[in-house]
Amino acid sequence: MLYDRILLTGAAGLLGTELRKRLAPKVKFLRSTDIAAMSDAAPNEELVTADLGDLAAAEALVKDIDAIVHFGGLSKDADFASICRVNIVGFQSLYEAARLAGVKRVVFSSSVHAIGFYDQMQIIGTDVPARPDSNYGVAKAFGENLAQLYWDKHGLETVSVRIGSCEPKPSTRRHLLTWLSFEDMWQLVERSLSVPRVGHTIIYGASNNSATFWDNRLASHIGYRPKDSADAWQAEIHTADPHPGREDIVNRLQGGIFAK
């Protein structure tokens, strides 16, 4: 990777926990932060409990940092006031602190929910207009736009990863198209921190599933080559759900239940 000193936000969450153990061996220094307490720091890891909504706290977190892997914030939909405070105001605080500190790059965990109102029959590229399916999706669309602003105006690079369904294994028919394994998630982060130039790149975060509604050709320069696939669970999922409701939003829209 190009960067030696990394800040990981959301480090106590499901995906953050997976990234902590993979990032620490790859960098000289890892600062892991979350609003929740953590334990078992690696020898080169600093654990910090902090609220990103506080600009002063964000400025302290980014001190002497080269790049940020931003997986912090609320991970599910909520009322707009809560989403705004954490996923919008907190996000802006982090970017402004990063700009002031001279951080070079951010890997941002965006989401399928930024484009969740596209139909599952549509194959979409990374350049389509946002169609958020929830308050959570609105915040992710805001994050992508803020990342674009900070690249255009300040030269702060970002890879916005529109994560699909990142969990140990797929469990629904929709996941057969959106599933992202932990190893492929890590590959996306590692590649995003290794490519010499990214500007602001949007990329879909999905494994090598045979069925998909996402086209990543405009992000080919990242060099992401997913190795896992939801196909191994196809028979199991079809058996559990043999007669899906074709008009059910979960089976009709890319964002699934968030669009309800």
C-alpha positions as CSV (number, residue, x, y, z in Angstrom):
1,M,0.0,0.0,0.0
2,L,1.0,3.6,-0.6
3,Y,0.3,4.8,2.9
4,D,2.0,4.0,6.2
5,R,-0.2,5.8,8.8
6,I,-3.9,4.9,8.6
7,L,-7.0,6.0,10.5
8,L,-9.8,3.5,10.6
9,T,-13.2,4.8,11.7
10,G,-16.1,2.5,12.8
11,A,-13.5,0.1,14.0
12,A,-15.7,-1.6,16.6
13,G,-18.4,-2.5,14.0
14,L,-18.7,-5.8,12.1
15,L,-16.8,-4.6,9.1
16,G,-14.4,-2.4,11.1
17,T,-13.4,-5.4,13.2
18,E,-12.6,-7.4,10.0
19,L,-10.6,-4.5,8.7
20,R,-8.6,-3.9,11.9
21,K,-7.0,-7.4,11.8
22,R,-6.2,-7.0,8.2
23,L,-4.9,-3.5,8.2
24,A,-2.6,-3.6,11.2
25,P,-0.1,-6.1,9.6
26,K,0.1,-4.0,6.4
27,V,0.9,-0.5,7.8
28,K,3.5,1.1,10.2
29,F,0.7,2.7,12.3
30,L,-3.0,2.2,12.6
31,R,-5.3,4.4,14.6
32,S,-8.6,2.7,15.2
33,T,-11.6,4.7,16.4
34,D,-15.2,4.2,17.3
35,I,-17.8,5.6,19.7
36,A,-17.7,2.2,21.3
37,A,-14.7,0.9,23.3
38,M,-12.3,-1.6,21.8
39,S,-9.6,-3.9,23.1
40,D,-6.7,-6.2,22.0
41,A,-4.7,-3.5,20.2
42,A,-2.0,-4.7,17.8
43,P,1.5,-3.6,18.7
44,N,1.3,-0.8,16.1
45,E,-2.3,0.1,16.8
46,E,-3.7,3.0,18.8
47,L,-7.3,2.7,20.0
48,V,-9.3,5.9,20.4
49,T,-12.9,6.3,21.6
50,A,-14.3,9.4,19.9
51,D,-17.4,11.0,18.4
52,L,-16.7,12.1,14.8
53,G,-19.5,14.8,15.1
54,D,-17.0,16.8,17.2
55,L,-14.7,18.7,14.9
56,A,-12.0,19.1,17.6
57,A,-12.1,15.3,18.1
58,A,-11.9,14.7,14.4
59,E,-8.9,17.0,14.1
60,A,-7.1,15.1,16.9
61,L,-7.9,11.8,15.1
62,V,-6.4,12.8,11.8
63,K,-3.2,14.2,13.2
64,D,-0.1,12.7,11.5
65,I,-2.4,10.4,9.3
66,D,-1.7,9.7,5.6
67,A,-5.1,8.1,4.7
68,I,-8.4,7.3,6.2
69,V,-10.6,4.2,5.9
70,H,-14.0,5.6,6.9
71,F,-16.4,2.9,8.0
72,G,-17.9,4.9,10.9
73,G,-21.4,6.2,11.4
74,L,-24.9,4.7,11.8
75,S,-25.1,1.5,9.8
76,K,-28.9,1.3,9.5
77,D,-31.7,3.6,8.6
78,A,-33.0,5.9,11.4
79,D,-34.8,9.2,11.8
80,F,-33.3,12.1,9.8
81,A,-32.0,14.0,12.9
82,S,-29.9,11.1,14.0
83,I,-28.6,10.3,10.5
84,C,-27.8,14.0,10.0
85,R,-25.9,14.4,13.2
86,V,-23.8,11.2,12.8
87,N,-23.6,10.4,9.0
88,I,-23.7,13.9,7.6
89,V,-22.3,16.4,10.1
90,G,-19.8,13.8,11.4
91,F,-18.8,13.0,7.8
92,Q,-18.2,16.7,7.0
93,S,-16.2,17.2,10.2
94,L,-13.9,14.3,9.3
95,Y,-13.3,15.6,5.7
96,E,-12.7,19.2,6.9
97,A,-10.2,17.9,9.5
98,A,-8.6,15.7,6.9
99,R,-8.2,18.7,4.6
100,L,-6.6,20.8,7.3
101,A,-4.2,18.0,8.3
102,G,-3.1,17.3,4.7
103,V,-4.5,13.7,4.5
104,K,-4.0,12.3,1.1
105,R,-6.8,9.8,0.6
106,V,-10.0,8.5,2.0
107,V,-11.7,5.1,1.4
108,F,-15.4,5.8,2.1
109,S,-17.9,3.1,2.9
110,S,-20.8,4.3,0.7
111,S,-23.7,1.9,0.0
112,V,-26.1,0.4,-2.4
113,H,-28.7,2.5,-0.6
114,A,-27.3,5.6,-2.3
115,I,-28.8,4.1,-5.5
116,G,-31.4,1.8,-4.0
117,F,-34.5,3.0,-6.0
118,Y,-33.1,1.6,-9.3
119,D,-34.9,-1.5,-10.5
120,Q,-33.1,-4.9,-10.1
121,M,-33.6,-5.4,-13.9
122,Q,-31.4,-2.3,-14.6
123,I,-27.7,-2.7,-15.1
124,I,-26.2,0.6,-13.9
125,G,-22.7,2.0,-14.0
126,T,-21.0,4.1,-11.4
127,D,-21.9,7.3,-13.1
128,V,-25.7,7.1,-12.7
129,P,-27.5,9.8,-10.7
130,A,-28.1,9.0,-7.0
131,R,-31.5,7.5,-6.1
132,P,-31.3,7.0,-2.4
133,D,-33.9,4.7,-0.8
134,S,-33.9,6.1,2.8
135,N,-32.4,8.7,5.2
136,Y,-29.4,6.4,5.4
137,G,-29.1,6.4,1.6
138,V,-29.4,10.2,1.5
139,A,-26.4,10.5,3.8
140,K,-24.4,8.1,1.6
141,A,-25.3,10.2,-1.5
142,F,-24.3,13.3,0.5
143,G,-21.0,11.7,1.3
144,E,-20.2,10.9,-2.3
145,N,-21.0,14.5,-3.3
146,L,-18.8,15.9,-0.5
147,A,-16.0,13.6,-1.5
148,Q,-16.3,15.0,-5.1
149,L,-16.2,18.5,-3.8
150,Y,-13.1,17.9,-1.7
151,W,-11.4,16.3,-4.7
152,D,-12.3,19.1,-7.1
153,K,-11.6,22.0,-4.7
154,H,-8.9,20.7,-2.4
155,G,-7.3,17.7,-4.1
156,L,-8.3,15.2,-1.4
157,E,-8.7,11.8,-3.1
158,T,-11.5,9.4,-2.3
159,V,-12.7,6.0,-3.3
160,S,-16.4,5.7,-2.5
161,V,-17.2,2.0,-2.2
162,R,-21.0,1.3,-2.7
163,I,-21.1,-1.7,-0.5
164,G,-23.8,-4.2,-1.3
165,S,-24.5,-6.9,1.4
166,C,-21.3,-7.5,3.3
167,E,-21.8,-10.3,5.8
168,P,-20.4,-13.8,6.4
169,K,-22.7,-15.4,3.8
170,P,-25.6,-14.4,1.6
171,S,-29.1,-15.2,3.0
172,T,-31.6,-13.8,0.5
173,R,-32.3,-13.9,-3.2
174,R,-31.2,-10.3,-3.5
175,H,-27.9,-11.1,-1.8
176,L,-27.2,-13.4,-4.7
177,L,-26.6,-10.2,-6.7
178,T,-25.3,-7.9,-3.9
179,W,-23.2,-10.1,-1.6
180,L,-19.6,-8.9,-0.7
181,S,-17.4,-11.3,1.2
182,F,-15.1,-10.0,3.9
183,E,-12.0,-11.0,1.9
184,D,-13.3,-9.2,-1.2
185,M,-14.1,-6.2,1.0
186,W,-10.5,-6.2,2.2
187,Q,-9.3,-6.4,-1.4
188,L,-11.3,-3.4,-2.3
189,V,-9.8,-1.4,0.6
190,E,-6.3,-2.6,-0.1
191,R,-6.5,-1.7,-3.8
192,S,-8.1,1.7,-3.0
193,L,-5.0,2.4,-0.9
194,S,-2.5,1.1,-3.5
195,V,-3.4,2.7,-6.8
196,P,-1.3,5.8,-7.5
197,R,-4.2,8.1,-8.6
198,V,-7.9,7.7,-7.9
199,G,-9.3,11.3,-7.9
200,H,-12.8,10.6,-6.7
201,T,-13.7,7.1,-7.8
202,I,-17.0,5.3,-7.2
203,I,-17.0,1.5,-7.2
204,Y,-19.6,-1.1,-6.4
205,G,-18.7,-3.4,-3.6
206,A,-19.8,-6.9,-4.6
207,S,-18.1,-10.2,-5.0
208,N,-17.8,-12.3,-8.2
209,N,-21.5,-13.2,-8.3
210,S,-22.7,-14.5,-11.6
211,A,-25.9,-12.4,-11.4
212,T,-25.4,-8.6,-10.9
213,F,-27.0,-5.3,-11.7
214,W,-23.8,-3.3,-11.3
215,D,-21.2,-2.4,-13.9
216,N,-17.7,-1.4,-12.5
217,R,-16.0,-0.7,-15.8
218,L,-15.5,3.0,-15.0
219,A,-13.6,1.9,-11.9
220,S,-11.4,-0.6,-13.7
221,H,-8.3,1.4,-12.8
222,I,-8.7,0.3,-9.1
223,G,-7.8,-3.3,-10.3
224,Y,-10.4,-5.0,-8.1
225,R,-10.8,-8.7,-9.0
226,P,-13.2,-10.3,-6.6
227,K,-12.5,-14.0,-5.8
228,D,-15.6,-15.1,-3.8
229,S,-19.1,-15.7,-5.1
230,A,-22.6,-15.9,-3.7
231,D,-23.3,-18.7,-6.2
232,A,-22.2,-21.4,-3.7
233,W,-25.4,-20.6,-1.7
234,Q,-27.8,-20.3,-4.6
235,A,-29.5,-23.7,-4.2
236,E,-29.8,-23.2,-0.4
237,I,-31.4,-19.8,-0.9
238,H,-33.8,-20.9,-3.6
239,T,-34.9,-23.8,-1.5
240,A,-35.6,-21.5,1.4
241,D,-37.5,-19.1,-0.8
242,P,-38.9,-21.1,-3.7
243,H,-41.8,-18.7,-4.7
244,P,-40.5,-15.1,-4.3
245,G,-43.1,-12.3,-4.7
246,R,-42.1,-10.7,-8.0
247,E,-43.7,-7.3,-7.1
248,D,-42.3,-7.2,-3.6
249,I,-40.0,-4.2,-3.3
250,V,-37.3,-6.5,-1.7
251,N,-37.2,-8.4,-5.0
252,R,-37.9,-5.4,-7.3
253,L,-35.6,-2.6,-6.2
254,Q,-31.8,-2.7,-5.7
255,G,-32.0,-1.3,-2.2
256,G,-34.3,-4.1,-1.0
257,I,-36.1,-3.6,2.3
258,F,-34.6,-0.1,2.8
259,A,-36.9,1.1,0.0
260,K,-40.1,0.1,1.9
